Amino acid sequence: MPIGSRAFELLEKLAESAGLLVTKDELVASVWSGLAVEDNTLQVHISAVRKALGKDRDLLKTVSGRGYTLAGSWRSGHPDHGLAATISAPAASSFSSNLPNVRAPLIGR
């Protein structure tokens, strides 16, 4: 799947973070350093990354209002030079909320 240079830079930055949260500002600063870009520009390129990931698109998680994380297991470095290292990050993280786990039955109509 072909991917644009900006989308590839976003993917590279997310992979370097090894599953940690990367904020929108960090992504914009690393890919569009010194330029003023709109939020939708980042969203378009994130969408291109998801499209390139294909069936593994769920590995790219959006943390609402904060940034993005890339989960999974991949190799970094160049295997021919012996510098390859395996990086893994959990695909599913627990979600906590203050809402009750069990639904209560409706009372009345």
C-alpha positions in Angstrom: 0.0 0.0 0.0 1.6 3.3 -1.0 1.8 5.9 1.8 2.8 9.6 1.6 5.9 10.9 3.2 4.1 12.9 5.9 1.9 9.9 6.8 5.1 7.7 6.9 6.8 10.2 9.2 3.7 10.0 11.5 3.9 6.3 11.5 7.6 6.4 12.2 7.1 8.7 15.2 4.4 6.6 16.6 6.5 3.4 16.2 9.4 5.0 18.0 7.2 5.8 21.0 6.6 2.0 21.5 3.0 2.2 22.6 3.3 5.4 24.6 1.0 8.3 24.1 2.2 10.8 21.5 0.4 14.1 21.7 -1.0 16.0 18.7 1.5 18.8 19.4 4.5 16.3 19.4 3.4 14.8 16.1 2.9 18.2 14.4 6.2 19.5 15.8 8.1 16.4 14.4 6.4 16.2 11.0 5.7 19.8 10.2 8.4 21.5 12.3 8.2 25.3 12.0 4.9 25.3 10.1 1.4 26.2 11.2 -1.0 23.4 10.3 -4.7 22.9 11.0 -6.0 20.0 13.1 -7.7 18.4 10.1 -4.3 18.1 8.3 -3.1 15.8 11.0 -6.4 13.9 10.9 -6.1 13.4 7.2 -2.6 11.9 7.5 -3.7 9.7 10.5 -6.5 8.4 8.3 -3.9 7.6 5.6 -1.8 5.7 8.2 -4.9 3.7 9.3 -5.7 2.9 5.6 -2.1 1.7 5.1 -2.4 -0.6 8.2 -5.3 -2.3 6.6 -6.8 -5.1 8.8 -4.4 -4.0 11.6 -5.9 -0.5 11.7 -7.1 -1.1 15.3 -3.4 -0.9 16.4 -3.6 2.8 16.0 -5.6 4.1 18.9 -6.9 7.7 19.3 -6.9 9.0 22.9 -9.6 11.6 22.8 -8.3 15.1 23.3 -4.7 13.9 24.0 -3.1 12.1 21.1 -2.4 8.7 19.6 -0.7 5.4 20.4 0.5 2.6 18.2 0.2 -0.8 19.7 1.6 -4.1 18.4 4.8 -5.9 17.9 7.3 -5.0 15.2 11.0 -4.8 14.5 13.1 -1.7 14.4 16.4 -1.2 12.8 17.9 -2.8 9.7 18.1 -6.6 9.9 21.1 -6.8 7.5 23.2 -4.7 9.9 22.4 -6.7 13.0 20.8 -3.7 14.7 17.2 -5.0 14.7 15.3 -5.0 17.9 11.8 -6.3 18.7 9.4 -3.7 20.1 6.1 -4.6 21.5 3.2 -2.7 23.0 -0.1 -4.0 24.3 -2.9 -3.7 21.8 -5.6 -3.5 24.4 -5.5 -1.3 27.5 -8.0 -1.3 30.3 -10.5 1.5 30.3 -11.7 2.8 33.6 -14.7 4.9 34.1 -17.0 5.9 37.0 -20.0 4.3 35.4 -21.4 1.1 36.9 -20.5 -2.2 35.2 -23.9 -3.8 35.4 -27.0 -2.2 33.9 -29.9 -1.8 36.3 -33.4 -2.8 35.0 -35.7 0.1 34.1 -38.3 0.9 36.7 -41.7 2.0 35.5 -42.4 2.7 31.9 
